[in-house]
Structure formats: structure tokens, C-alpha cells
Amino acid sequence: MGFEKQLSWRRCLALVLVGAWNAEAVSMGTFPYEFLHPANIFVTFMYYALQLLIIEDLYSRFKLSYRDLFLIGILFGLLEEGVLTLTFYIPVTEWLKPGYGRILGINTVWATFLTFFHATYTVTLTFLIIDRFFPRNRGPLLNRRAYALILSYLLVLYIGNPIHVAFTVMPSQLHFNFKPKIEAILIVAFLIVILMFTVASRIRKSSYRSYTTVSLPQQSINQRALISDACIILLMSAAWFLPYMHNYEGFPETIALLYSVSLATLGPLAFSWYLKRSGGVNEKRLTIITASLVSFYMSLSVYCYFLSHDYISMFIIAVTFILELELVFKRPLLLSSPSLIRKTISLLKVNRGKNKRKPLTNRDNRASQPPNS
């Protein structure tokens, strides 16, 4: 019992670390060494950690599928970018020219991209990585008291951070007061409510499932199918960034919006249909898909940090790349180095103790025997 409890918290710790790190450091939203700043620890990291713990509890309690996780990830993206950080409404973003894609006060292109980015990368991919190495928790993880504490902390963040962003960060960057339009807030609130009801209905259906662990089928998949899976995932990931390469210059706003929406909705549906037609999903295939997603975003992050001459961040992300691939393929090399060091030290101590206790020779044995009377 104690081992299962310890294992569950090891999984939870890995989950929050991978999720927060990928969503901010790998996506270049926060520089890796900026995570040590107290504001990022108590706001950014704690926000991701607490949200992912809630998702992990729902995932384990109701035996949710990856499709359910993707829907929860969409809700996660709406809450973070539409409520916590207000990036859906700001006139200027890092990637888009001023005022681009604004419909009823919302940066629709930016909002679509970030919402599905969090659904795919922050939530679904994080669970794909952790599930490859750590077994799923059995049953509930959080009790009512834990939920009360977590939701209270998140409520403070959801109230305090938008006020901080609107009245301190935005005016200093935009040189004017920033106020989201009421119709934009109502649209985002409506989408959040719809997603909450959708997720609740999925959870209610999942609650009737058996609590026995469902193992993926292990039918053989030929090498060509695995290569095709990796190529499709890489092409779909790169397709998201195609318009950003030119900062959407020359892309009409309507075309860019239709491009993002169709890619976000039709892409996963087409890929799911392809997986079913080509033999279904098994453990090996899911591992290749996960590794392909990790490889794309990690390589892009390393390349961007290299172009910005931030070699410290580039090195940190490169090490993260190796560690996450070790989790995906269940081949711990760097991850096993601390235990390997401890085993080596303990072995050296044992050998040193044996060397101190030298074996007695025959002369010593005769000298140690009592004299005959």
C-alpha cells in the first residue's frame, strides 16, 4: 500500500514538472532560468501544477481516455489564455501584427492556435509522456479538503492575475489602458460553459466504465506504418507554424482563421480515421506518436534559442529533450544516473569495509587458539 502511494506521488510530481516545463519553457513563453523567480514559482508553476493535479484526479478517478483529456485541454486553454492572462483580447501579440484577426474584440487566430496548443501539448502530450513510464493511479487522488485548498488558490490566481495584467503589464507595453470588450468576455465565457458541460457529460459516461486497467491491443504494426505515423505528426505540427513564418503578412484574416480552425478540427479527425483504417492503436504506435510530438516542439525550441544566442536555455531544453525521450521509450539513462551514483557509492563503502576486515592467516589462527593445559 505504501509503495503504491509513493509511486502515485512520483507520477504526480513528474506530471506537474513535465506539464509546466513544456507549456512555458519549451514553448518559449518563459525562459528556463526565469522559473526560479518567486513570481513564476507561485503563479505560473503553481497554476499549471494545481490544474494538472485536478486533471490527473479526474483521469484516474473516472478512467478517462485521451479523447477526454483533449477536451479538458481545450477547456484548460480557454481558461488560461482567455481568463488568466487575457491574451485573447490584447491588440498586439508576439507573433501577429497589431489588430490582426480581431473579431468582436478577440484575436481569433491567436485564440484558436493557443487553445488547441494547450489541448495538444500542455495536457494530452504531458499525459502521453508520463503514461509511457509511470502506471496510471488507481482511483481518486484528491479528497474534498485538497480540492477546497486547490480551488481557493486557483480562485486567487484567476482574480488577481488578470487585474495585474490589465493594470500593470499591459499599459506599460501598449502605452494605453487596456480593457477587453464586454462581448469578447461573454463569448469566451459562453465557450467555457459549453466545454464544462461537455467535459461533465464525458466524465459521467466514463464513470460507468469498469475500474480494471484497459490495456492497449498488441497486434503487430509494420515498420512502414510507424514511419507514416511519425511523418504525419511532424507535418501536422509544422502546418500550425506555416503562416507564422511570415507573421501572417499577406494572409487575409478570414483565410487564416479558416486555416487554423480546419487544421485544429479536421486534422485530428482525419488522423484518427487513418489510425483505425491502418490497424488501430497499440503501445508501440502510441510511443512513436508521442516521441514525434516531443521531437518537433523540442527541436523547434532548441533552434529558436540558438537563433537568439541564448545558449544556456538551448542547453537546458536539449537536456530536457533527452530526458523526455527517455520517459517515452522507457530507456532511462540520464534519469537513472542518481540511483546509479548511489549504488556505486554504496558498493565502494562495502568494498572498503571488506578491505578493513582482513582474513586471518594460519599463523594468526594458531596464535589466537588457547594453549593446551
C-alpha positions as CSV (number, residue, x, y, z in Angstrom):
1,M,0.0,0.0,0.0
2,G,2.8,2.4,0.9
3,F,4.7,1.6,-2.3
4,E,1.6,2.3,-4.4
5,K,1.1,5.6,-2.6
6,Q,4.7,6.6,-3.1
7,L,4.5,5.6,-6.7
8,S,1.4,7.7,-7.3
9,W,3.1,10.8,-5.9
10,R,6.2,10.2,-8.0
11,R,3.9,10.1,-11.0
12,C,2.1,13.3,-9.9
13,L,5.4,15.1,-9.4
14,A,6.6,14.1,-12.9
15,L,3.3,15.1,-14.3
16,V,3.4,18.7,-13.0
17,L,7.1,19.2,-13.8
18,V,6.7,18.0,-17.4
19,G,3.5,19.8,-18.0
20,A,4.6,23.2,-16.6
21,W,8.0,22.9,-18.2
22,N,6.7,22.1,-21.6
23,A,3.9,24.7,-21.6
24,E,6.3,27.6,-20.6
25,A,10.0,26.8,-21.0
26,V,9.8,24.6,-24.1
27,S,7.2,26.9,-25.8
28,M,9.5,29.9,-25.0
29,G,6.8,31.6,-23.0
30,T,9.1,31.8,-20.0
31,F,12.9,31.4,-20.2
32,P,14.1,28.3,-18.3
33,Y,16.1,30.2,-15.7
34,E,13.2,32.5,-15.1
35,F,11.4,29.7,-13.4
36,L,13.4,30.4,-10.3
37,H,11.8,33.8,-9.9
38,P,9.3,33.8,-7.0
39,A,6.5,35.2,-9.2
40,N,6.9,32.4,-11.6
41,I,7.0,29.8,-8.9
42,F,3.9,31.0,-7.0
43,V,1.9,32.0,-10.1
44,T,3.0,30.3,-13.3
45,F,4.3,27.0,-11.9
46,M,1.6,26.6,-9.3
47,Y,-1.1,27.4,-11.8
48,Y,0.0,24.5,-14.1
49,A,0.7,22.2,-11.2
50,L,-2.7,22.6,-9.5
51,Q,-4.6,22.4,-12.7
52,L,-2.8,19.3,-13.8
53,L,-3.3,17.6,-10.4
54,I,-7.1,18.2,-10.8
55,I,-6.9,16.7,-14.3
56,E,-4.9,13.8,-13.0
57,D,-7.5,13.1,-10.3
58,L,-10.3,13.1,-12.9
59,Y,-8.2,11.0,-15.3
60,S,-7.6,8.4,-12.6
61,R,-10.9,8.6,-10.8
62,F,-13.1,8.1,-13.9
63,K,-10.7,6.3,-16.2
64,L,-10.8,8.9,-18.9
65,S,-9.4,8.4,-22.4
66,Y,-7.0,10.6,-24.3
67,R,-10.0,12.0,-26.2
68,D,-11.4,13.1,-22.9
69,L,-8.1,14.7,-22.0
70,F,-8.0,16.6,-25.3
71,L,-11.5,18.1,-24.5
72,I,-10.2,19.0,-21.0
73,G,-7.2,20.5,-22.6
74,I,-9.4,22.8,-24.8
75,L,-11.1,24.0,-21.6
76,F,-7.7,24.5,-20.0
77,G,-6.6,26.7,-22.9
78,L,-9.7,28.8,-22.7
79,L,-9.3,29.3,-19.0
80,E,-5.6,30.2,-19.1
81,E,-5.4,32.4,-22.2
82,G,-8.9,33.8,-22.1
83,V,-9.3,34.4,-18.3
84,L,-5.9,34.2,-16.5
85,T,-3.5,36.0,-18.9
86,L,-6.0,37.9,-21.2
87,T,-4.0,37.1,-24.3
88,F,-7.2,36.6,-26.4
89,Y,-8.0,40.3,-26.2
90,I,-4.7,42.2,-26.4
91,P,-4.2,44.3,-29.6
92,V,-0.6,43.2,-30.1
93,T,0.8,39.7,-29.7
94,E,4.3,38.3,-30.1
95,W,3.5,36.6,-33.4
96,L,0.9,38.7,-35.0
97,K,0.8,42.3,-36.3
98,P,-1.3,44.8,-34.4
99,G,-5.1,44.2,-34.6
100,Y,-4.7,41.1,-36.8
101,G,-7.6,38.6,-36.7
102,R,-9.8,40.6,-34.3
103,I,-13.5,39.7,-34.4
104,L,-15.7,41.2,-31.8
105,G,-12.7,42.1,-29.7
106,I,-11.0,38.7,-29.8
107,N,-7.8,37.7,-31.6
108,T,-9.5,34.8,-33.2
109,V,-6.4,33.4,-35.0
110,W,-4.3,33.7,-31.9
111,A,-7.0,32.3,-29.6
112,T,-7.6,29.3,-31.9
113,F,-3.9,28.4,-32.0
114,L,-3.3,28.8,-28.3
115,T,-6.4,26.9,-27.2
116,F,-5.5,23.8,-29.3
117,F,-1.8,24.2,-28.4
118,H,-2.6,23.8,-24.8
119,A,-5.0,20.9,-25.5
120,T,-2.4,19.0,-27.5
121,Y,0.9,20.0,-25.9
122,T,0.3,21.1,-22.3
123,V,-2.3,18.4,-21.4
124,T,-2.6,15.5,-23.8
125,L,1.1,15.2,-24.6
126,T,2.1,15.5,-21.0
127,F,-0.1,12.5,-20.1
128,L,1.1,10.6,-23.1
129,I,4.7,11.1,-21.8
130,I,4.0,10.2,-18.2
131,D,1.8,7.2,-19.1
132,R,4.7,5.7,-21.0
133,F,6.8,5.4,-17.9
134,F,4.6,5.7,-14.8
135,P,1.4,3.5,-14.4
136,R,-1.9,5.3,-14.0
137,N,-3.1,6.0,-10.5
138,R,-5.9,3.7,-9.2
139,G,-8.9,5.5,-8.0
140,P,-9.3,9.1,-6.6
141,L,-6.2,11.1,-5.8
142,L,-7.6,14.3,-4.1
143,N,-10.2,14.5,-1.3
144,R,-12.6,17.3,-0.6
145,R,-10.2,19.1,1.6
146,A,-7.5,19.0,-1.1
147,Y,-10.0,20.3,-3.7
148,A,-11.0,23.1,-1.4
149,L,-7.4,24.3,-0.9
150,I,-6.5,23.9,-4.6
151,L,-9.6,25.7,-5.9
152,S,-9.1,28.5,-3.3
153,Y,-5.5,29.0,-4.6
154,L,-6.7,29.0,-8.2
155,L,-9.5,31.4,-7.4
156,V,-6.9,33.9,-6.1
157,L,-4.9,33.5,-9.3
158,Y,-7.9,33.9,-11.6
159,I,-8.9,37.1,-9.8
160,G,-5.5,38.6,-9.1
161,N,-3.6,37.9,-12.2
162,P,-6.0,39.4,-14.8
163,I,-6.1,42.6,-12.6
164,H,-2.3,42.6,-12.5
165,V,-2.0,42.1,-16.3
166,A,-4.7,44.7,-17.2
167,F,-3.5,47.5,-14.9
168,T,0.3,47.0,-14.7
169,V,1.8,44.9,-17.5
170,M,-0.4,45.9,-20.5
171,P,-0.3,49.7,-20.0
172,S,3.5,49.7,-19.8
173,Q,3.7,47.6,-23.0
174,L,1.0,49.3,-25.0
175,H,1.2,52.8,-23.6
176,F,-2.5,53.0,-23.1
177,N,-5.1,51.5,-20.8
178,F,-6.3,48.1,-21.9
179,K,-9.9,46.9,-21.3
180,P,-11.3,43.8,-23.0
181,K,-14.6,44.3,-24.8
182,I,-17.7,43.0,-23.0
183,E,-18.8,41.0,-26.0
184,A,-15.4,39.3,-26.2
185,I,-15.7,38.3,-22.5
186,L,-19.2,37.0,-23.0
187,I,-18.1,34.9,-26.0
188,V,-15.2,33.3,-24.1
189,A,-17.5,32.7,-21.0
190,F,-20.1,31.0,-23.3
191,L,-17.4,28.7,-24.8
192,I,-16.1,27.8,-21.3
193,V,-19.6,26.9,-20.1
194,I,-20.2,24.8,-23.2
195,L,-16.9,23.0,-22.7
196,M,-17.6,22.4,-19.0
197,F,-20.9,20.7,-19.8
198,T,-19.3,18.7,-22.5
199,V,-16.5,17.5,-20.2
200,A,-19.0,16.8,-17.4
201,S,-21.1,14.6,-19.7
202,R,-17.9,12.7,-20.8
203,I,-17.0,12.2,-17.2
204,R,-20.5,10.9,-16.3
205,K,-20.3,8.4,-19.2
206,S,-16.8,7.3,-18.1
207,S,-17.9,6.8,-14.5
208,Y,-19.9,3.7,-15.7
209,R,-16.8,2.0,-17.0
210,S,-15.0,-0.7,-15.2
211,Y,-12.1,0.2,-13.0
212,T,-10.0,-2.6,-14.4
213,T,-7.0,-1.4,-16.3
214,V,-7.6,-1.3,-20.0
215,S,-4.6,-2.4,-21.9
216,L,-3.9,-1.4,-25.5
217,P,-4.0,-4.1,-28.1
218,Q,-0.6,-5.5,-29.0
219,Q,-1.2,-6.5,-32.6
220,S,1.8,-6.2,-34.8
221,I,2.3,-2.9,-36.7
222,N,4.7,-3.0,-39.6
223,Q,7.6,-0.5,-39.7
224,R,6.1,1.4,-42.7
225,A,3.0,2.3,-40.6
226,L,5.2,3.6,-37.7
227,I,7.2,5.8,-40.1
228,S,4.0,7.1,-41.7
229,D,2.7,8.0,-38.2
230,A,5.8,10.0,-37.4
231,C,5.7,11.8,-40.7
232,I,2.1,12.7,-40.4
233,I,2.5,14.1,-36.9
234,L,5.5,16.1,-37.9
235,L,3.7,17.6,-40.9
236,M,0.6,18.4,-38.9
237,S,2.8,20.1,-36.2
238,A,4.7,22.1,-38.8
239,A,1.5,23.2,-40.5
240,W,0.5,25.2,-37.5
241,F,3.5,27.4,-37.8
242,L,3.4,27.9,-41.6
243,P,1.6,31.2,-41.5
244,Y,3.6,32.4,-38.5
245,M,6.8,32.2,-40.6
246,H,5.6,35.4,-42.4
247,N,3.9,36.8,-39.4
248,Y,0.6,36.3,-41.3
249,E,1.7,39.0,-43.8
250,G,-0.3,38.5,-46.9
251,F,-2.7,36.1,-45.3
252,P,-6.2,37.5,-45.2
253,E,-7.7,37.3,-41.8
254,T,-10.6,35.1,-42.8
255,I,-8.4,32.6,-44.6
256,A,-6.0,32.5,-41.7
257,L,-8.9,31.8,-39.3
258,L,-10.4,29.1,-41.5
259,Y,-7.0,27.6,-41.9
260,S,-6.5,27.4,-38.1
261,V,-10.0,26.1,-37.4
262,S,-9.9,23.4,-40.1
263,L,-6.5,22.3,-39.1
264,A,-7.5,22.1,-35.4
265,T,-10.7,20.2,-36.1
266,L,-10.3,18.2,-39.3
267,G,-6.7,17.3,-38.7
268,P,-7.2,15.1,-35.6
269,L,-10.4,13.6,-37.0
270,A,-8.6,12.6,-40.2
271,F,-5.6,11.2,-38.3
272,S,-8.0,9.2,-36.0
273,W,-9.7,7.7,-39.1
274,Y,-6.3,6.9,-40.6
275,L,-5.2,5.1,-37.4
276,K,-8.4,3.0,-37.3
277,R,-8.0,2.1,-41.0
278,S,-4.4,1.1,-40.6
279,G,-4.7,-1.3,-37.7
280,G,-5.7,0.7,-34.6
281,V,-3.5,2.0,-31.8
282,N,-1.2,-0.1,-29.8
283,E,1.6,0.6,-27.2
284,K,4.4,0.8,-29.8
285,R,2.4,3.1,-32.1
286,L,1.4,5.4,-29.3
287,T,5.0,5.6,-28.3
288,I,6.1,6.7,-31.8
289,I,3.3,9.3,-31.9
290,T,4.3,10.8,-28.6
291,A,8.0,10.8,-29.5
292,S,7.2,12.6,-32.7
293,L,5.3,15.4,-31.0
294,V,8.1,15.8,-28.4
295,S,10.8,15.8,-31.1
296,F,9.1,18.6,-33.1
297,Y,8.5,21.0,-30.3
298,M,11.8,20.4,-28.6
299,S,13.8,20.8,-31.8
300,L,11.9,24.0,-32.7
301,S,12.6,25.4,-29.2
302,V,16.3,24.4,-29.3
303,Y,16.6,26.0,-32.8
304,C,14.8,29.3,-31.7
305,Y,17.0,29.6,-28.6
306,F,20.1,29.0,-30.8
307,L,19.0,31.8,-33.2
308,S,18.5,34.2,-30.2
309,H,22.0,33.3,-29.0
310,D,20.6,32.1,-25.6
311,Y,22.9,29.1,-25.4
312,I,22.1,28.4,-21.7
313,S,18.4,27.9,-22.5
314,M,19.3,25.9,-25.6
315,F,21.4,23.5,-23.5
316,I,18.7,23.2,-20.8
317,I,16.0,22.4,-23.4
318,A,18.3,19.9,-25.1
319,V,18.8,18.0,-21.9
320,T,15.0,18.1,-21.3
321,F,14.6,16.7,-24.8
322,I,16.8,13.7,-23.9
323,L,15.0,13.2,-20.6
324,E,11.5,13.2,-22.1
325,L,12.5,10.8,-24.8
326,E,13.8,8.5,-22.1
327,L,10.4,8.7,-20.4
328,V,8.7,7.9,-23.7
329,F,10.8,5.0,-24.7
330,K,11.3,3.7,-21.1
331,R,15.0,3.7,-21.5
332,P,16.3,5.7,-18.5
333,L,19.9,6.8,-19.0
334,L,20.2,10.2,-17.5
335,L,17.2,9.5,-15.3
336,S,18.9,6.6,-13.7
337,S,22.1,8.4,-13.1
338,P,21.3,9.4,-9.4
339,S,20.4,5.9,-8.4
340,L,23.5,4.6,-10.3
341,I,25.7,7.0,-8.4
342,R,24.1,5.9,-5.1
343,K,24.7,2.3,-5.9
344,T,28.3,3.0,-6.9
345,I,28.9,4.8,-3.6
346,S,27.3,2.1,-1.5
347,L,29.3,-0.5,-3.4
348,L,32.6,1.4,-2.7
349,K,31.7,1.6,1.0
350,V,31.0,-2.2,1.2
351,N,34.4,-2.9,-0.5
352,R,36.2,-0.5,1.8
353,G,34.6,-2.3,4.8
354,K,35.7,-5.7,3.4
355,N,39.3,-4.4,2.9
356,K,39.4,-3.2,6.5
357,R,38.4,-6.7,7.8
358,K,41.4,-8.8,6.5
359,P,41.1,-12.6,6.8
360,L,43.1,-14.3,9.5
361,T,46.1,-16.4,8.3
362,N,47.0,-19.8,9.7
363,R,49.6,-18.2,11.9
364,D,47.0,-15.8,13.3
365,N,44.7,-18.8,13.8
366,R,47.3,-20.7,15.8
367,A,48.2,-17.6,17.9
368,S,44.5,-17.0,18.7
369,Q,44.0,-20.6,19.9
370,P,44.3,-21.1,23.7
371,P,47.3,-23.1,24.9
372,N,46.8,-26.8,25.8
373,S,46.7,-27.4,29.5
